[in-house]
Amino acid sequence: MNTKDRPTISIPAFLTEAFRTAALESGNGERVWLEAEEAAGQRVESVFSAGCLTEDALNLFVPIQKSTHPITIYSLSPHYTPNVIRQLCIFQAPVSTTVLRSVGEESHIYLIDTEETPHVLLANSPIFTRENDFDAPRRIHSQAVDALSRGDIEEAKGLLIDRTTRYMNARFHREIEEDNWEYSAWTRWKRVASRYEPISSIATLSTPSASYKIATSRVPSSYLAPPCTVRKQRSDPEQVELEGYYQTMLWCELANYFNL
């Protein structure tokens, strides 16, 4: 696809879910979008103009309609600006893919060639060389994962570190205390009619010294569903395991998400 043929629009972040819903409503998409605009008291000419949905919006709708296994990324970090939460939703289809990326109060929606999906996912993930100095405790409170999934940084920090970690896991404790960390959750979904179910999810807690895989069934909220759990997985116990996680291992697991 030629770059000039790729539609891209920006909309208020709070209307992103409405955009996805309008795409799936086929003949009712225009009505769904106008109702969302009216409820918000805001017009978005990049989506609806001159009495109809724009050509860019319609072209961006197509992969959303065709995608049966979208991917979401939820990221949280105290050092993100202007908002501590970032969200990405990738609607893979056989030829083209629509990407919804939200940072702060704005969502950018754009079209890519499906073969570029791994590059987009990598560019929006904290996957890079780390020291692999695995200094974290072997388990953390499941309530900490819940707080991370809700974006409550102060509650999460209070549950991740305490007087024990200060002495037993000094480097991990310092990096969390100094807000030098990121929480990420990658989820692969299955579309069932007009709703989505998570079928696989990978959650990590990363610091400059290492990344850790979190043994949780929790899935943070996204533009596909509210907070939920992966089906056929047990509910989290009171404490969940942290496992040292090499970046190559993470990327190998994520590679399975690109199967259409």
C-alpha positions as CSV (number, residue, x, y, z in Angstrom):
1,M,0.0,0.0,0.0
2,N,1.3,3.4,-1.0
3,T,1.8,5.7,2.0
4,K,-0.5,8.4,0.5
5,D,-3.3,5.8,0.3
6,R,-3.3,5.2,4.0
7,P,-6.1,7.1,5.8
8,T,-5.3,8.5,9.3
9,I,-7.6,10.4,11.6
10,S,-7.5,11.7,15.2
11,I,-10.5,11.7,17.5
12,P,-11.0,12.3,21.2
13,A,-10.0,9.2,23.2
14,F,-13.4,8.9,24.9
15,L,-15.0,8.3,21.4
16,T,-12.6,5.5,20.4
17,E,-14.9,2.7,21.6
18,A,-17.8,4.4,19.7
19,F,-15.7,4.3,16.5
20,R,-15.1,0.6,16.9
21,T,-18.7,0.0,17.6
22,A,-19.8,2.0,14.6
23,A,-17.5,0.0,12.4
24,L,-19.2,-3.3,13.4
25,E,-22.7,-2.0,13.0
26,S,-22.7,-2.2,9.2
27,G,-25.7,-0.3,7.9
28,N,-26.2,1.4,11.3
29,G,-22.7,2.7,11.7
30,E,-23.6,6.3,10.8
31,R,-26.5,6.3,13.4
32,V,-24.2,4.8,16.1
33,W,-21.5,7.5,15.5
34,L,-24.0,10.4,15.4
35,E,-25.5,9.2,18.7
36,A,-22.0,9.1,20.2
37,E,-21.3,12.6,19.0
38,E,-24.5,13.9,20.3
39,A,-24.0,12.3,23.8
40,A,-20.5,13.8,23.9
41,G,-21.6,17.2,22.6
42,Q,-18.8,17.2,20.1
43,R,-18.5,16.9,16.3
44,V,-15.6,15.2,14.7
45,E,-15.4,16.1,11.0
46,S,-12.6,13.6,10.3
47,V,-15.3,10.9,10.9
48,F,-18.5,12.5,9.8
49,S,-18.8,15.4,7.4
50,A,-21.1,16.8,4.7
51,G,-23.9,14.6,5.9
52,C,-22.1,11.2,5.8
53,L,-19.3,9.2,7.1
54,T,-16.0,10.3,5.6
55,E,-14.1,8.1,3.1
56,D,-11.2,7.8,5.6
57,A,-13.5,6.5,8.3
58,L,-15.1,4.0,6.0
59,N,-11.7,2.7,4.9
60,L,-10.6,2.4,8.5
61,F,-13.8,0.5,9.3
62,V,-13.0,-2.3,6.8
63,P,-10.2,-4.2,8.8
64,I,-12.2,-3.7,12.0
65,Q,-15.1,-5.5,10.3
66,K,-12.9,-8.3,9.0
67,S,-10.7,-8.9,12.0
68,T,-11.6,-11.9,14.0
69,H,-8.5,-11.9,16.4
70,P,-7.5,-8.4,17.3
71,I,-4.6,-7.6,19.6
72,T,-4.6,-5.0,22.5
73,I,-1.7,-3.5,24.5
74,Y,-2.3,-1.9,27.8
75,S,0.7,0.0,29.2
76,L,1.1,1.8,32.5
77,S,4.1,3.8,33.8
78,P,4.6,6.7,36.2
79,H,7.0,8.3,33.6
80,Y,4.5,8.3,30.7
81,T,3.2,11.7,29.7
82,P,0.7,13.3,29.3
83,N,-1.1,10.3,30.7
84,V,0.2,7.3,32.7
85,I,-1.9,4.9,30.6
86,R,-1.4,4.1,27.0
87,Q,-3.6,1.8,24.9
88,L,-3.2,0.2,21.5
89,C,-5.7,-1.9,19.6
90,I,-4.7,-3.7,16.4
91,F,-7.4,-5.1,14.1
92,Q,-5.5,-7.5,11.8
93,A,-7.2,-8.4,8.5
94,P,-5.8,-10.4,5.5
95,V,-4.5,-7.3,3.6
96,S,-4.8,-4.2,5.7
97,T,-4.9,-3.5,9.4
98,T,-6.4,-0.7,11.4
99,V,-4.5,0.6,14.5
100,L,-6.1,2.5,17.3
101,R,-3.5,4.2,19.5
102,S,-4.5,6.3,22.5
103,V,-2.1,8.6,24.4
104,G,-3.6,11.2,26.8
105,E,-6.9,12.6,25.5
106,E,-6.5,11.8,21.8
107,S,-6.6,8.6,19.8
108,H,-4.8,8.2,16.5
109,I,-6.4,5.8,14.1
110,Y,-4.5,4.7,11.0
111,L,-4.2,2.0,8.4
112,I,-1.1,-0.2,7.8
113,D,-0.2,-3.2,5.7
114,T,-0.9,-6.3,7.8
115,E,2.7,-7.4,7.3
116,E,3.8,-4.3,9.3
117,T,1.8,-5.5,12.4
118,P,4.9,-6.9,14.2
119,H,6.7,-3.6,13.7
120,V,3.9,-1.6,15.2
121,L,3.5,-3.9,18.1
122,L,7.2,-3.8,18.8
123,A,7.4,0.0,18.6
124,N,4.7,0.2,21.2
125,S,6.1,-2.4,23.6
126,P,8.9,-2.1,26.2
127,I,11.0,-4.7,24.5
128,F,14.6,-3.8,24.5
129,T,17.9,-5.0,26.0
130,R,17.9,-5.2,29.8
131,E,20.6,-6.3,32.3
132,N,18.6,-9.4,33.4
133,D,19.4,-8.8,37.0
134,F,16.4,-10.6,38.4
135,D,16.1,-9.1,41.9
136,A,12.3,-9.0,42.4
137,P,10.5,-11.2,44.9
138,R,9.1,-14.5,43.6
139,R,5.6,-13.4,44.4
140,I,3.5,-10.3,44.6
141,H,0.0,-9.6,45.9
142,S,-2.7,-10.2,43.4
143,Q,-4.2,-6.9,44.5
144,A,-1.1,-5.2,43.1
145,V,-2.0,-6.6,39.6
146,D,-5.6,-5.4,40.1
147,A,-4.3,-1.9,40.9
148,L,-1.9,-2.0,37.9
149,S,-4.8,-3.0,35.6
150,R,-6.9,-0.1,37.0
151,G,-4.1,2.4,36.6
152,D,-3.7,3.2,40.3
153,I,0.0,3.8,40.5
154,E,0.2,4.7,44.2
155,E,-1.8,1.7,45.4
156,A,0.2,-0.6,43.1
157,K,3.5,0.8,44.5
158,G,2.3,0.3,48.1
159,L,1.6,-3.4,47.3
160,L,4.7,-4.1,45.2
161,I,7.3,-3.0,47.8
162,D,7.5,-3.0,51.6
163,R,10.1,-3.2,54.4
164,T,10.9,-6.8,53.3
165,T,11.7,-5.9,49.7
166,R,13.8,-2.9,50.9
167,Y,16.3,-5.4,52.3
168,M,15.7,-8.6,50.4
169,N,15.2,-7.1,46.9
170,A,17.0,-3.8,47.2
171,R,17.4,-2.9,43.5
172,F,13.9,-3.9,42.6
173,H,12.6,-1.9,45.6
174,R,14.6,1.2,44.6
175,E,13.4,1.1,40.9
176,I,9.7,0.8,42.0
177,E,10.1,3.5,44.6
178,E,11.7,5.8,42.1
179,D,8.9,5.2,39.5
180,N,11.3,3.6,37.1
181,W,9.0,0.8,35.9
182,E,6.4,-0.2,33.3
183,Y,3.5,-2.6,33.4
184,S,2.3,-4.0,30.1
185,A,-0.4,-6.5,29.1
186,W,-0.7,-7.9,25.6
187,T,-4.0,-9.7,24.8
188,R,-5.2,-11.7,21.8
189,W,-9.0,-11.7,21.4
190,K,-11.6,-13.7,19.6
191,R,-14.6,-11.9,18.1
192,V,-17.9,-13.6,18.8
193,A,-20.7,-11.8,16.9
194,S,-20.3,-8.1,18.1
195,R,-18.4,-8.8,21.3
196,Y,-14.8,-10.0,22.1
197,E,-13.4,-12.6,24.4
198,P,-9.8,-12.7,25.5
199,I,-8.2,-16.1,24.6
200,S,-4.6,-15.3,25.6
201,S,-2.8,-12.6,27.6
202,I,0.8,-11.9,28.7
203,A,1.4,-9.4,31.5
204,T,4.9,-8.1,32.5
205,L,6.4,-5.8,35.0
206,S,9.6,-4.2,33.7
207,T,12.4,-2.2,35.3
208,P,15.8,-1.1,33.8
209,S,17.4,-4.2,35.4
210,A,14.9,-6.9,34.3
211,S,11.5,-7.9,33.0
212,Y,9.1,-10.2,34.9
213,K,6.2,-12.3,33.6
214,I,3.2,-12.1,36.0
215,A,1.2,-15.3,36.4
216,T,-2.2,-13.6,36.2
217,S,-5.5,-14.3,34.4
218,R,-6.5,-10.6,34.7
219,V,-7.0,-8.6,31.5
220,P,-7.1,-4.8,31.8
221,S,-9.9,-2.7,30.2
222,S,-9.6,-2.0,26.5
223,Y,-11.7,-0.7,23.7
224,L,-12.9,-4.2,23.2
225,A,-14.2,-5.0,26.7
226,P,-14.1,-3.9,30.4
227,P,-11.7,-5.6,32.8
228,C,-12.1,-9.3,32.6
229,T,-10.2,-12.6,32.9
230,V,-8.9,-15.1,30.3
231,R,-11.4,-18.0,30.0
232,K,-10.3,-21.5,31.1
233,Q,-7.8,-20.0,33.5
234,R,-8.1,-20.2,37.3
235,S,-8.8,-17.1,39.3
236,D,-5.7,-15.5,40.7
237,P,-4.6,-16.7,44.2
238,E,-3.8,-14.2,46.9
239,Q,-0.3,-14.0,45.6
240,V,0.8,-14.4,42.0
241,E,4.2,-15.5,40.8
242,L,6.8,-13.2,39.2
243,E,9.1,-15.0,36.8
244,G,12.3,-13.6,35.3
245,Y,11.5,-13.0,31.6
246,Y,14.1,-12.6,28.8
247,Q,13.0,-10.3,26.0
248,T,13.5,-13.1,23.4
249,M,11.1,-15.3,25.3
250,L,8.5,-12.5,25.4
251,W,8.9,-11.9,21.6
252,C,8.6,-15.6,20.8
253,E,5.3,-15.8,22.7
254,L,4.0,-12.6,21.1
255,A,4.8,-13.9,17.6
256,N,1.9,-16.3,18.0
257,Y,-0.5,-13.4,18.1
258,F,0.1,-12.5,14.5
259,N,-1.7,-15.6,13.1
260,L,-4.9,-14.3,11.5
